[in-house]
Amino acid sequence: MTSSAFPLKKEKRSVWRFLLSELKPRGKWITPFNVISIPVMLVGAAIIIIRFINGIGAVSNVNQDIPWGVWKGFNVITGVAFAGGAYILTFVVYVLKVEKFHSIVRVTVLNGFLAYVFYAGALVLDLGKPWNIFNPIIGNNFGANSVLFLVAWHFLLYIIAQAIEFSPAVAEWLNARRAHKILSGLTLGAVIFGITLSTLHQSGLGALFLMAKEKIHPLWYSEFIPLLFLMSSVFAGLSMVIFEGSISERVFADQITSENKKQRKDIILILSRVCAFSMFVYLFMQILVFAHGHRWEYINTPMGYWFLIEIFGFVVLPMLLFLLSFKRANIMLAKVAAVFTILGIILNRLNVSIIAFRWDAAVHYVPSWMEIVVAVSIIFVEIWIFRWVINRLPVLRESPSWAKNKHA
Amino acid sequence: MSINRRNFFKVLGVTGATIALGQEAQAKSASEEVTEFKAILYDSTRCVGCQTCEFSCAEAHNLPAPEDFPEVGVIRKTSEKRRTVVNAYDTSAGEVYVKRQCMHCNHPACGAACLTQAMQKTKEGPVIWREDKCMGCRYCMISCPFDVPKFEYNSPNPKITKCNMCFERQQEGKLPACVENCPGEALVFGTRRELIAEARRRIVENPDAYYPHIYGENEAGGTSFLYLSPVPFEEIGFSTTIQNASYPALTKGFLYSVPAVFVLVPSVLLGIHKATKSNLDKNNQHD
């Protein structure tokens, strides 16, 4: 009896010691990324404190006409589009069962999960009364006819779904075999639930602006904003997968096996084909909306030129680059195209939510330096946590051998 | 009355039943629901720009008294410290004063936007804001076609502020402060139905004095603040792009697609999953 209880206790204690040791930082401290990100995050934290003492107006330039600034327009609305890679890849891997993409699905889900957690965090900073954030979740305050109600609930549920999708990696890290088996069994359900939620809230973010009919420049407003947002989240997410992958490949080179490295080239080329195709569909939808709305009269105006820059410079151009990269099997071209696509998505989301929103207002909104520092800090904190996880959990690394055969 | 799914189905049900029973009953039930809202009629031909409404509003809501006055060429705006303003416009009929505040829409965009029901269309008509529900997301400000809700950006515990048609005074049986104190009887309080009839009567009896339109009768699906003007409304600073359908109707299509997506997408995904699975199994057998 005593002999069997003793090792159990010992193992338990070692789990805590293990967790403590994992919390310690690893590797060099003085890296270019750390040197830049640490001061920015410290300043960002100070600004957040000022924001909670003196109100949003003390640090932010949002005003009565344009109430949503970069924290919502960039961190939430743009960030969520980039997190779209997770629902596309889980669809490909777990529903279509294209095993080729298995090596990158975990890192993409992790990215998506962190993105949602931190962008929900950005939302809290922007709320005037964040202590009431539980009102739409508990109690009898359901504004069920609000698009934002739908989006908020979907964020919450999708964070849970992604946590379940990622949980087998945590189980492998903690060497919890039984939990691993249970959690792996939940993956398919979480994936199907997650994809459904994603289609609805990616489009829902666009639907948020449906009631602002006269406030958004007609070149950006249409009743099809939800569909355009959903379609563009496909190539936004996949471009982010390509972009993030090309950085991870270098930074975490020691974790990727040589077999995976070869596979990665193949993966990028297939993804660029999917990007090119979805961008073509998106472009076609944009043209339909444009023609359907009789919008020629707006083209020869400053906002019209701005619209043309967005469409030709950041949709047509990267689409052609993706096609070319696939034709020539050129990885570099695909990466360039991904960067252009990412810039284009930022441009599009900021156009709808900020730049073309009350484009006719007397006072235009330009974000303050403090807003930008906070927006960037949020991304830096996310990258720090991402790095911490990658260095410890089997995300890019191969799973331990005991977990492998159950995965097929 | 706010639009939600239940009400929509209720209306559907009522409409369906009444079509079966005869058209008379349908017209009665629909109009009763809408017009029993309380409303305020503002007649700009009677307004002299004395700002009594501004002062009494500030007093009723413990806000600072206005220090500027209506001036042609200056657009004074409502703000978090000022819920109503009077502006002067130089028009084809001479100088005209216009009072602006929340329009109290029949189907308010702010109320449909609010995810906590903090913005609420009361059954009495006023659109009110409830502090204990609000989380300060400012989606009401994004959605309001009249740019009415204002936010206290410089407070750590901010409020959304806007005219609430003195809802608390109405509960006590009193008139809204601006209506009670208006010396020129430019403001009249009553049910929306009565006031629309009264506005029509004024236009018919004195066609030269009025532009033949009641602003707010149909704008944004109808509002509880109704306006009469001697000149076309674009001359006195009103937006002509406001649609006549209600604003929450714009999100209906999207919201009604949600249940369909929730049923269809998972079943399609499961179907694909099963299909690819059996394919893989077959392939394995062939191997």
Chai-1 contact restraints between the chains, C-beta under 6 A:
chainA,res_idxA,chainB,res_idxB,connection_type,confidence,min_distance_angstrom,max_distance_angstrom,comment,restraint_id
A,G55,B,Y153,contact,1.0,0.0,6.0,A-B,restraint_1
A,G55,B,N154,contact,1.0,0.0,6.0,A-B,restraint_2
A,G55,B,S155,contact,1.0,0.0,6.0,A-B,restraint_3
A,G55,B,P156,contact,1.0,0.0,6.0,A-B,restraint_4
A,I56,B,Y153,contact,1.0,0.0,6.0,A-B,restraint_5
A,G57,B,Y153,contact,1.0,0.0,6.0,A-B,restraint_6
A,G57,B,N154,contact,1.0,0.0,6.0,A-B,restraint_7
A,Q64,B,K150,contact,1.0,0.0,6.0,A-B,restraint_8
A,P67,B,R138,contact,1.0,0.0,6.0,A-B,restraint_9
A,P67,B,M141,contact,1.0,0.0,6.0,A-B,restraint_10
A,V95,B,L269,contact,1.0,0.0,6.0,A-B,restraint_11
A,V95,B,I272,contact,1.0,0.0,6.0,A-B,restraint_12
A,V95,B,H273,contact,1.0,0.0,6.0,A-B,restraint_13
A,L96,B,T276,contact,1.0,0.0,6.0,A-B,restraint_14
A,K97,B,T276,contact,1.0,0.0,6.0,A-B,restraint_15
A,L127,B,M135,contact,1.0,0.0,6.0,A-B,restraint_16
A,L127,B,G136,contact,1.0,0.0,6.0,A-B,restraint_17
A,L127,B,C137,contact,1.0,0.0,6.0,A-B,restraint_18
A,G128,B,G136,contact,1.0,0.0,6.0,A-B,restraint_19
A,G128,B,P158,contact,1.0,0.0,6.0,A-B,restraint_20
A,K129,B,C134,contact,1.0,0.0,6.0,A-B,restraint_21
A,K129,B,M135,contact,1.0,0.0,6.0,A-B,restraint_22
A,K129,B,G136,contact,1.0,0.0,6.0,A-B,restraint_23
A,N132,B,M135,contact,1.0,0.0,6.0,A-B,restraint_24
A,I133,B,M135,contact,1.0,0.0,6.0,A-B,restraint_25
A,N135,B,T116,contact,1.0,0.0,6.0,A-B,restraint_26
A,N135,B,K133,contact,1.0,0.0,6.0,A-B,restraint_27
A,P136,B,L115,contact,1.0,0.0,6.0,A-B,restraint_28
A,P136,B,T116,contact,1.0,0.0,6.0,A-B,restraint_29
A,N141,B,T116,contact,1.0,0.0,6.0,A-B,restraint_30
A,N141,B,Q117,contact,1.0,0.0,6.0,A-B,restraint_31
A,N141,B,K133,contact,1.0,0.0,6.0,A-B,restraint_32
A,G143,B,C114,contact,1.0,0.0,6.0,A-B,restraint_33
A,G143,B,L115,contact,1.0,0.0,6.0,A-B,restraint_34
A,G143,B,T116,contact,1.0,0.0,6.0,A-B,restraint_35
A,G143,B,Q117,contact,1.0,0.0,6.0,A-B,restraint_36
A,N145,B,I3,contact,1.0,0.0,6.0,A-B,restraint_37
A,N145,B,N4,contact,1.0,0.0,6.0,A-B,restraint_38
A,N145,B,A112,contact,1.0,0.0,6.0,A-B,restraint_39
A,S146,B,A113,contact,1.0,0.0,6.0,A-B,restraint_40
A,S146,B,C114,contact,1.0,0.0,6.0,A-B,restraint_41
A,S146,B,L115,contact,1.0,0.0,6.0,A-B,restraint_42
A,V147,B,T251,contact,1.0,0.0,6.0,A-B,restraint_43
A,L148,B,L115,contact,1.0,0.0,6.0,A-B,restraint_44
A,L148,B,Y139,contact,1.0,0.0,6.0,A-B,restraint_45
A,F149,B,L115,contact,1.0,0.0,6.0,A-B,restraint_46
A,A152,B,L115,contact,1.0,0.0,6.0,A-B,restraint_47
A,I192,B,P266,contact,1.0,0.0,6.0,A-B,restraint_48
A,I192,B,L269,contact,1.0,0.0,6.0,A-B,restraint_49
A,T196,B,V265,contact,1.0,0.0,6.0,A-B,restraint_50
A,T196,B,P266,contact,1.0,0.0,6.0,A-B,restraint_51
A,L200,B,V261,contact,1.0,0.0,6.0,A-B,restraint_52
A,A207,B,T251,contact,1.0,0.0,6.0,A-B,restraint_53
A,A207,B,F254,contact,1.0,0.0,6.0,A-B,restraint_54
A,L210,B,L250,contact,1.0,0.0,6.0,A-B,restraint_55
A,L210,B,T251,contact,1.0,0.0,6.0,A-B,restraint_56
A,M211,B,A109,contact,1.0,0.0,6.0,A-B,restraint_57
A,M211,B,S143,contact,1.0,0.0,6.0,A-B,restraint_58
A,M211,B,Y247,contact,1.0,0.0,6.0,A-B,restraint_59
A,M211,B,L250,contact,1.0,0.0,6.0,A-B,restraint_60
A,A212,B,I142,contact,1.0,0.0,6.0,A-B,restraint_61
A,E214,B,T241,contact,1.0,0.0,6.0,A-B,restraint_62
A,P226,B,F254,contact,1.0,0.0,6.0,A-B,restraint_63
